[in-house]
Amino acid sequence: MATYNTSQFRKGLKVQLDGDPYLMIECNFVKPGKGQALYKCRLRHLLRNTVIDRTYKSGDSIEAADVEEIDAQYLYRQGDQFVFMNVQTYEQYELTLDQIDDAWKYLKEGMNCSMLLFNGNPITMTPPNHVVLRVEYCEPGAKGNTASNVTKPVKVETGAEMTCPSFVEMGDLIKVDTRTGDYIERVKE
């Protein structure tokens, strides 16, 4: 199993502690007045989504997590289960609503996304940064409110609700940033 030395510590590193996968979300180098240099790290558990703080002395090492990132295609939803397919091997994976979290709002059938596997089992997925969704329902905008930053709630084809400018109408295609959930622009067909 590969290991990382403290000199290789950085944000985004996927490591394994006590058999569980963690993502290093923060790493700070601290050099006290006397004594050994320290690395203060903040780690997010990839399965439970909890955060822990750990401190390592310079020269320590940590085990690399057996995680693999694959390209997957979203196939369909079955209750609270979401079915994906590996685009290289055609192997199918299922994720629960808890594992997907808020990403379900942006999933359309046939969409390609990135999936994280730990020991061959799926643990999470990430949709593309921007998706185009069709507006299924919204209230009509009031006349004269098209120039200002007035917003209204809209319901998109995935069943999610988000806020958009008042000029957006039913049937429009809108581009959404999946990292923030914000409306970006209206898209022409």
C-alpha positions in Angstrom: 0.0 0.0 0.0 1.3 3.4 -0.9 2.0 6.0 1.8 2.3 9.8 1.8 5.1 11.5 3.7 4.4 14.8 5.5 6.3 16.7 2.7 3.6 15.4 0.3 0.6 16.6 2.4 -1.7 18.9 0.5 -5.4 19.8 0.1 -7.3 17.2 -1.9 -5.2 14.2 -0.8 -7.2 11.0 -0.3 -5.8 9.1 2.7 -6.8 6.1 4.9 -7.0 6.1 8.7 -8.0 3.0 10.6 -9.3 1.4 7.4 -11.6 4.4 6.5 -11.1 6.8 3.5 -10.6 10.5 4.3 -10.1 13.6 2.1 -7.6 16.2 3.3 -9.5 19.4 3.2 -6.9 21.6 4.9 -3.2 21.3 5.8 -1.2 23.9 7.6 2.6 23.8 8.3 3.5 25.1 11.7 7.1 25.6 12.9 7.2 26.3 16.6 10.2 28.2 18.2 11.9 25.0 19.2 11.2 21.4 18.5 9.9 19.6 15.4 7.8 21.1 12.7 4.1 20.2 12.8 1.4 19.6 10.1 -2.1 20.5 11.3 -4.5 18.7 9.0 -8.3 18.7 8.8 -9.7 15.5 7.3 -13.3 14.7 6.0 -14.5 11.1 6.3 -15.6 10.1 2.8 -18.4 7.7 4.0 -19.9 9.6 7.0 -19.0 13.1 5.9 -17.7 14.0 9.4 -14.6 16.2 9.9 -11.7 15.5 12.2 -8.5 17.4 13.1 -5.1 15.6 13.3 -1.6 16.8 13.9 1.5 15.1 12.4 5.2 15.7 13.1 7.5 16.2 10.2 8.7 12.8 9.0 5.4 11.0 9.8 3.6 9.2 7.0 0.0 8.3 6.3 -1.5 5.5 4.2 -2.9 6.3 0.8 -6.6 5.4 0.4 -7.6 2.8 -2.1 -10.0 5.2 -3.9 -10.5 5.3 -7.7 -12.3 8.0 -9.6 -14.2 6.8 -12.7 -16.4 8.3 -15.4 -20.0 7.1 -14.9 -23.3 7.7 -16.7 -26.5 8.3 -14.8 -29.1 5.7 -15.9 -32.3 6.1 -13.8 -33.8 6.5 -10.3 -35.6 3.7 -8.5 -37.1 5.1 -5.3 -34.2 6.3 -3.2 -31.7 4.4 -5.3 -29.8 6.0 -8.2 -28.3 3.7 -10.8 -25.1 4.6 -12.6 -23.0 2.7 -15.2 -19.2 2.7 -15.6 -18.6 4.0 -19.2 -15.5 1.8 -19.7 -16.6 -1.6 -18.2 -20.5 -1.1 -18.4 -20.6 -2.3 -14.7 -23.6 -0.8 -12.8 -23.4 0.9 -9.4 -26.2 2.0 -7.1 -26.0 5.0 -4.7 -28.5 6.0 -2.1 -30.1 9.4 -1.7 -27.9 10.0 1.4 -24.7 9.3 -0.6 -25.8 11.6 -3.4 -27.0 14.4 -1.1 -28.2 17.5 -3.1 -26.7 16.3 -6.4 -30.0 14.6 -7.3 -31.3 18.0 -8.3 -29.0 18.1 -11.4 -29.2 14.5 -12.6 -30.7 13.8 -16.0 -30.9 10.4 -17.6 -27.8 9.8 -19.8 -25.7 12.5 -18.0 -22.0 11.8 -17.5 -20.6 12.4 -14.0 -17.6 11.5 -11.9 -17.9 8.7 -9.3 -15.6 7.8 -6.4 -15.0 4.1 -5.6 -13.5 2.8 -2.3 -12.3 -0.8 -2.5 -14.5 -1.2 -5.6 -17.7 0.1 -3.9 -19.2 3.5 -4.9 -19.2 6.1 -2.1 -20.1 9.4 -3.8 -20.6 11.0 -7.2 -20.1 14.5 -8.6 -22.2 16.0 -11.4 -20.6 18.2 -14.1 -20.0 21.8 -12.9 -22.7 23.2 -15.2 -26.0 21.5 -16.4 -28.8 22.7 -18.6 -32.3 22.0 -17.3 -35.7 22.7 -18.6 -38.1 24.8 -16.5 -41.3 22.7 -15.9 -43.2 25.2 -13.8 -43.0 28.8 -12.7 -45.3 31.7 -12.0 -45.5 34.3 -14.7 -43.3 37.3 -14.2 -44.9 40.7 -13.5 -44.7 43.2 -16.3 -41.9 45.8 -15.9 -39.8 43.6 -13.6 -37.5 42.3 -16.3 -34.6 44.7 -15.9 -34.0 44.5 -12.1 -32.7 41.6 -10.1 -36.2 40.3 -9.1 -36.2 36.5 -8.7 -38.8 33.8 -8.4 -38.9 30.1 -7.6 -39.0 27.7 -10.6 -39.4 23.9 -10.8 -37.1 22.1 -13.2 -37.4 18.8 -15.0 -35.5 16.9 -12.3 -38.1 17.9 -9.7 -35.8 20.4 -7.9 -36.8 23.9 -7.1 -34.4 26.9 -7.5 -34.6 30.7 -7.9 -34.2 32.4 -11.2 -34.7 35.9 -12.6 -38.3 36.8 -13.2 -38.0 36.8 -17.0 -37.5 33.0 -17.1 -40.7 31.3 -18.4 -42.0 27.7 -18.5 -40.3 25.6 -21.2 -37.1 27.7 -21.1 -33.7 26.0 -20.8 -31.5 27.3 -18.0 -27.8 26.7 -17.2 -27.2 26.0 -13.5 -23.9 25.8 -11.5 -24.1 22.5 -9.7 -21.4 23.5 -7.1 -23.5 26.5 -5.8 -27.0 25.8 -7.2 -27.1 29.2 -8.7 -28.8 30.2 -12.0 -26.2 31.2 -14.6 -28.0 32.0 -17.8 -30.9 31.2 -20.1 -29.9 28.9 -23.0 -31.3 29.0 -26.5 -32.5 25.7 -28.0 
